Amino acid sequence: TRAARLRFGALADAGGAEAAMERALGLRPSDARVQFAAMSLFDQMGEIEGAARHAAWLLAHDFGDASLRASLHFRQAESAALQGDIGAAASSLRAALAQDPGSAAARGALVEQTLAGGDGFEVVREFDELAESSPPGVGRAALHRASAALSLALRADVEGALARFRKAGDEDPGDLVSRRASVMLLA
């Protein structure tokens, strides 16, 4: 693996780096550290498919802590999205969130995938979950406001938007935007 890193990093020889990594994998195909190094190398080279292939192997062998497994699922989601498989990408992102519920990157990517798929109900649900998992205060209020706006824009759900604006106002008593929006929705 050292030879692969050297060929890619110092010599800018992507082909040589890949060949060196394949030799290392041939010698120790069941070594999780070699698989991880291969995934990292493919990641650095911008080879999303290769990185995802090694991420899948690592997941199958229960490698790493929850945060690392979330990043492995994220790599699989990137690969699925590149192949146009939005459902598989969303499934991998949900798996990433199951491993690391606080991952803003995974939740943001899932919202993006869901928006691309046109599922307004799911987008609003993701923002609701993000708000509920956030620390109390102004940040949570902002997420409730965003969820309320999406509820109106994507679902035309006035009652749901009103409930979310009220949550935002309860979370941040100085939130004039949510209070004004609530008044306008009640009018």
C-alpha positions in Angstrom: 0.0 0.0 0.0 2.9 2.3 0.6 4.1 1.9 -3.0 0.6 2.8 -4.2 0.5 5.9 -2.1 4.0 6.9 -3.3 3.1 6.3 -6.9 0.0 8.4 -6.7 1.1 11.1 -4.3 4.7 11.8 -5.1 4.8 10.6 -8.7 1.3 11.4 -9.8 1.1 8.0 -11.4 -2.5 6.9 -11.0 -2.1 3.8 -13.2 1.0 2.7 -11.3 -0.7 3.4 -8.0 -3.7 1.3 -9.0 -1.5 -1.6 -10.2 0.6 -1.5 -6.9 -2.7 -1.5 -4.9 -4.0 -4.5 -6.9 -0.7 -6.4 -6.1 -1.2 -5.6 -2.4 -4.7 -6.8 -2.5 -3.6 -10.0 -4.3 -1.2 -10.7 -1.5 -3.6 -9.9 1.3 -7.2 -9.9 0.0 -8.8 -10.5 3.4 -6.8 -7.8 5.2 -9.3 -5.0 6.1 -6.5 -2.5 6.4 -5.4 -3.2 2.8 -9.1 -2.9 1.7 -9.4 0.4 3.5 -6.1 1.7 2.0 -7.4 0.7 -1.4 -10.7 2.5 -0.8 -8.8 5.6 0.3 -6.6 5.5 -2.7 -9.5 5.2 -5.1 -11.2 8.0 -3.2 -8.2 10.3 -3.7 -8.0 9.4 -7.4 -11.7 10.3 -7.8 -12.6 6.7 -8.7 -15.9 6.6 -7.0 -16.8 3.1 -8.3 -13.6 1.6 -7.0 -14.0 3.3 -3.7 -17.5 2.0 -3.4 -16.4 -1.5 -4.3 -14.0 -1.5 -1.4 -16.5 0.2 0.9 -18.9 -2.6 0.2 -16.3 -5.2 1.2 -15.5 -3.3 4.4 -19.2 -3.1 5.3 -19.7 -6.8 4.6 -16.8 -7.4 7.1 -18.2 -5.0 9.7 -15.2 -2.8 9.6 -14.9 0.3 11.7 -17.0 2.2 14.1 -20.4 3.7 13.4 -19.1 6.9 12.0 -16.7 5.1 9.6 -19.5 2.7 8.5 -21.7 5.8 7.8 -19.0 7.1 5.5 -18.7 3.7 3.8 -22.5 3.8 3.1 -22.1 7.4 1.8 -19.5 6.2 -0.7 -22.0 3.5 -1.9 -24.6 6.2 -2.2 -22.3 8.3 -4.4 -21.7 5.4 -6.7 -25.4 4.5 -6.9 -26.3 8.2 -7.7 -23.6 8.2 -10.5 -25.2 5.2 -12.0 -28.6 6.9 -11.9 -30.0 4.5 -9.2 -31.7 7.1 -7.0 -33.5 4.5 -4.9 -30.2 2.7 -4.1 -28.6 6.0 -3.3 -31.4 7.0 -0.9 -31.2 3.5 0.7 -27.5 3.8 1.3 -27.9 7.3 2.7 -30.6 6.1 5.1 -28.1 3.3 6.1 -25.5 6.0 6.7 -28.0 8.0 8.9 -28.8 4.8 10.8 -25.1 4.5 11.7 -24.6 8.2 12.3 -27.9 10.1 12.9 -26.1 13.4 13.3 -24.4 13.3 9.9 -25.3 16.6 8.2 -23.6 15.5 5.0 -25.7 12.3 4.8 -28.9 14.0 5.6 -28.2 16.8 3.2 -27.4 14.4 0.4 -30.6 12.4 1.2 -32.7 15.6 1.0 -31.0 16.4 -2.3 -31.7 12.9 -3.7 -35.3 13.0 -2.4 -35.9 16.4 -4.0 -34.5 15.2 -7.3 -36.9 12.3 -7.1 -39.8 14.7 -6.5 -40.9 13.2 -3.1 -42.0 16.3 -1.2 -43.4 14.3 1.7 -40.1 12.6 2.3 -38.1 15.9 2.1 -40.3 17.5 4.7 -40.0 14.4 6.9 -36.2 14.6 6.7 -36.2 18.2 7.7 -38.5 17.4 10.6 -36.2 14.7 11.8 -33.2 17.0 11.4 -34.9 19.6 13.5 -35.9 17.1 16.2 -32.3 15.8 16.4 -30.8 19.2 16.6 -29.9 20.9 19.9 -32.7 23.2 21.2 -32.5 26.9 20.3 -32.2 29.1 17.3 -30.7 26.4 15.0 -33.6 24.0 15.6 -36.0 26.9 15.1 -34.4 27.6 11.7 -34.9 23.9 10.7 -38.5 24.0 11.7 -39.0 27.2 9.6 -37.3 25.5 6.6 -39.6 22.5 7.1 -42.6 24.7 7.3 -41.6 26.5 4.1 -41.0 23.2 2.3 -44.3 21.9 3.6 -46.1 24.8 1.9 -44.0 24.8 -1.3 -43.8 21.1 -1.9 -47.0 19.8 -0.3 -49.4 22.8 -0.1 -49.9 21.7 3.5 -51.1 24.8 5.3 -51.9 23.0 8.6 -48.5 21.2 8.7 -46.7 24.5 7.9 -48.6 26.3 10.6 -47.6 23.6 13.2 -44.0 23.8 12.1 -43.9 27.6 12.3 -45.4 27.4 15.8 -42.6 24.9 16.8 -40.1 27.4 15.4 -41.6 30.2 17.4 -41.7 28.1 20.6 -38.0 27.2 20.1 -37.0 30.8 19.5 -39.3 33.3 21.1 -37.6 36.1 19.1 -38.5 34.4 15.8 -40.6 37.1 14.1 -40.6 35.4 10.7 -42.4 32.3 12.1 -44.8 34.4 14.1 -45.7 36.6 11.0 -46.0 33.5 8.8 -48.4 31.9 11.4 -50.5 35.0 11.4 -50.6 35.1 7.6 -51.6 31.4 7.4 -54.4 31.9 9.9 -55.8 34.9 8.0 
